[in-house]
Amino acid sequence: MRKHKLDCVSSNGIGLALCKRLLAEDDELHLCLACRNRNKAEAVHATLLASHPTAEVTIVQVDVSNLQSVFRASKELKQRFQRLDCIYLNAGIMPNPQLNIKALFFGLFSRKVIHMFSTAEGLLTQGDKITADGLQEVFETNVFGHFILIRELEPLLCHSDSPSQLIWTSSRNARKSNFSLEDFQHSKGKEPYSSSKYATDLLSVALNRNFNQQGLYSNVVCPGTALTNLTYGILPPFIWTLLMPAILLLRFFANAFTLTPYNGTEALVWLFHQKPESLNPLIKYLSATTGFGRNYIMTQKMDLDEDTAEKFYQKLLELEKHIRVTIQKTDNQAGHSGSCL
């Protein structure tokens, strides 16, 4: 049996649960854990091998909020592998989330209360900052770092004889109203997370348009509301514990409350077993859990158009070109400085 090579970008939460589920189904997979924190990655590596001692699990260190790190990791992966069958693009941040208490209060007494809890629409704002690369941190971490990784790994992904697949972790919180082509880094807004997830949806559509003929396919998923480091950043764990009885009741009306990382990976695992060329690129696949705890897959047509997706893709290509020119100039200046010593 051919071993699939996967690049799972995470060392905890959804990423860890995903690795466990994939190996439980097929321990002949080759999993490559792409993680920012080497120590955490090695702990995950040990955990996976303890339960699947014959599995092939390796590590590459990468920080998608640092383009030099992305370039180094890409080079290492190209030295190790001849192809990658599937990349899970799961790394993401929601820095300094602030809960809008006023919006929450009014939402509780509106007809959109179920929708509000399912999507967190209008409930969360976040802070943002500039990275060492001069980009907005949420945009670079959630979108652009992954985009550069894909661009660098094109030789491993584009094989017309056998398709490869990109699976992006998006969100029900991806809102068209929070995204602007004129400010696609969301430097002027207060909801960079929502903007970045809508950007992810656009990018996935554009990648299909530009790479399907080369054997590369892209899809987006939403894991639902699972209790991970991301959600614990919104409210502390003890608050979630206090809210749990109400959430379990609400789950009979809102299937987005997957609650556990295992449940949240339902759509991610399901997509891995599908033929990527048979999937609709304009559909988002949602992990869902019933009030009785049964997991299943829902589909949702994304609120976007292909022309906007292509325009956004072209803007990313322009930004990539600018970044590469800047890096080249910096390297040349460093070389000249070194020669003068």
N, C-alpha and C positions, 0 to 999 in steps of 0.2 A: 504494500500500500504506500502510495506517495505521501510523504510527510508535508503537511502545510506549514509554512513559516509565517508566524504572526508577530506583529509588533504591537504589544499592548502598552499604551502610554498611561500608566498609573501604578502605584504601589500600595494602594489601600482602597477601601470603599468599593465602588462599582468595578474598578479594574481588577482588584484581587478576587472578588466574587466571580467575575467573568472567567478569569484564568482557572479557578477551581472547577467551574461548571464545564468548561471546554475539555479539560483533562479528564474529568469524570466520564465524559462521553467518548473520548478518544485519546488515550495516552500515547498514541504515536505521533501526535502533533509536535511540531517544534515551536515552542513559545519563546519569543525574545522579548524580555521585559525592558521597555524603554522608560527609565525613571530618572527623576531629577536627583533624588537622594540615594546615594550608593548604599548606605547602611540599611535603609528601609528595603531597598531592592534585594539585598542579600538575605534579609530576614524572610521576605516573601519567597525567594528562591528556595530557602531551606524548608519552609512550610510546604511548598508544592512538592518538593522531592520526598518529603517525609511520607506523604500520602500516595505519591506516584513515583516510586524509586527508579523506574525504568524510563521515565519521561525525559525528553531533551529540553531543558530550560536554560536559557542563557540571558545575559544582562548587557544592555548598553546604556551608558549614562547620558542623559540629554535634558537640558532645560530649555523648553520651547519659548521662554521669555528672554532668551539670550541667543542671538543668531550665530555667534561664533560656536556656541555649544551645539547648535543644530548642524552646522557644517561639519564639525568634528565627528558627531555621531553618524551622520550620513556617510562620511568617508569610511568609517569603521564598518558600517553595515554593508557597504559595497565591497569591502574586502572579504567579508565573511560569507555573503550569500550571492547566489546567481539570480535568484528571484525571490519575491515575497508574494504570497498568495492573498494575504489579507492584512490590512492595517486598521486597528481600532484607534481612532483619534479621540481619546477620552480625557486628556489633561485639560483642566480648566480652573479658573479662579473667579470668586465673587468677593472682592476685597471690601472690608468695612461695610457690610450691609446694614442699612438702617430701615427699621420697620415703620411705615407710615401709620401711626395709631389712629389718626383722624379718618384716613381712608378705610382702615379696618373696621372702625366703629360704624361708619355709614354703610359699608358693604354688608355688615351683618344683618341690616334691616332692609336690604334691597332684594330685588328679584334675581340678581346676579351673584348671590352669595356662594352657590355651588361653583360657578365659573371662577369666582375670585379665589377660592381656596384651591381649585384645580390648577390654576395658572399663575397665581400670585400677581395678577395684573394690577398695577397701580399701588402695590403694597411695599415694594422694595426700591430703595435707591442705594447707590454705592459710591464710594470714593474711588479715585483713580490717580495714577501718577505716571511720570515719564520714565522709561527704562534707559539703560545704558546705550541702547541703539537709537534713542531719540523718538521712540514710539509710545503710544498709550499702552500701559501695561496689560489691561484686559484684552485689548485688540491683539496685541502681539502674542499673548499667552493662549488665548482661545481660538485665534484665527490665523494670524500671519506666520507664527512659528510653525504651525502644522502645514501651512501652504508651502513654505520654503522646504520643509522636510519632504513633502510629496514631490516638489520640483527636483530636488536633489536625487530622489530615489526612482525617478522615472525609468531608468534602464532596468530596474528590478521589477517594475510593476507593469510595464507595457509589453505584453506578449500576446499577439493575436491568436496563437494556437490554443491558449488556455487563459481565461480571464482572471484578472486580479480584482480585489474589492477593497474599497475604502468605506469604513463605517464610522460616521461622526456621531458623537454624543451631542445632541441639540437639546432643546427644551420646549415645553409647552409655553414657556415665558418668552419665546422668540416673537417679538411684536414688530410689525411693519412700521407702526407709528414711532418707534424708537430708533429707526435706522434712516440714515440719509446718505445718498451717494456723495454729497458735497462735504459731509463730515463723517466718513465711514469709520474713522477711529473713535468717534463719539467723544471728542475732546470738549465739546460745549454742552453735553447733556449730563444727566444724573442717573441714567440707567444703562451703563456700559455693558452689563452682563446681557440684558435683553437684546441690545443692539448687536453684540458679538454673536449671539446665537442665531439671530436673523441673518447675519452675514454668513454664518456657517451654512444655513439653508441655501442661500444664494450661490455660494461657492460650490456646493455639492451639485447643484443643477448645472452650473457652468462647466464643471469638470466632466460631467457626462456628455455635454454637448461637444466638448473639445477632445475627449479621449476615448469614447466608446469604440470608435473604429480601430483604436490601438489596443483594445482588450482590457481597458481599465474602466471600472464602474464605481459609482459612488452613491451611498444612501445615508440618510440621517435617521436617528432614533431619539426618543425621549424615554429615560428610565423612570419617569414619574418622581414623586416625592419620596425619596428614600433617605433614611437617617444616616448621613455620612458627615465627614468634616465640613462639607459645604453647608449643609443645613444646620449643623451645630454652630456655624458662624452667624446664623440669623438669630437663633435663640439657643441658650445654653441647654445641655442635656436634661437638667432637672425640670425645665419648663416643658420640654417635649414629653417627659414622663407624666407630668401633671395633665397635659393635654390629651394623652393617649386614649382615654375612654371616649372622649368626644370625637377624636379622629377615627377610631374604630367604628363608631356609629355613623360618622359622615361617609365612611367608605362604602356604605350601602347605596349612597347617592352619587358619589364621586370616585370613579375608578382610578384616579391618578395617584392615590395614596398607596404606593407599593410598599413603603415603609422600610423594608430590608434591602440591602444591596443585592442579595440573591434574587429577590423578586424583581428588582430594577433591571436585572440583566436579561429578562425574558426576551425582549425584542432583539437584543444584541446577539444572543445565542441563536434565535430563530433565523435571523438574517444570514448567519454564517452557513446555514444548511441549505439556503436557497441558491438557485442559479442566478447570479447577479444580472445577467442579460435579460432575465424574465421579469425583473422588478420595475415598477413605475418610478422614474426619477423625480416625479413631482409629488410623491407621497412621503409623509413622515410616519414611521412605524413606532407605535407607542406601547411601552410596557404597561399593563393594567392588572389590577387585582380586585376581585370581587369582595363584598362584605364578608363572605365566608372564607376568604383567603385563597381562592383559586386564581392562578395566573393565566393570562391570555394576551393576545396581540390585538391592538386596535390600529386602524389606519386613519390618517387625516391629510386631506389635500392642503398643501402649503399655500399660504396667501402671498404669492409672488408671481412675477412674470419672467420669462426667459430673457427678454431684452435687458431688463434691469440686472439680471444675473450675469449676463455677458459684459455689460458695462462695468460692473463691479470687478469681474475677473480681469478686465483690461487695466483697471486702476491698480489692481494688485501686481500685475506684470510691470507696470510703470514704476511702482514703488520698489519692487524687487530690483529692477534695473538701477534705480537711484542708489539703493543700498549697496549693491555690488560695486558700483563705481566709487562710492565713498570708502568702502573697505579696501579697494585696490589702491586708492590714493593714500590711505593710511599706511598700508603695507609698504608702498613705495617710499614714503617719507621715513618710515622706520628703517628701511634698508639703507637709505642715504645717510641717515644719522649714524647707523652702525659703521658705515664705511669711512666716516670721518674720525673715528676713534683711533 
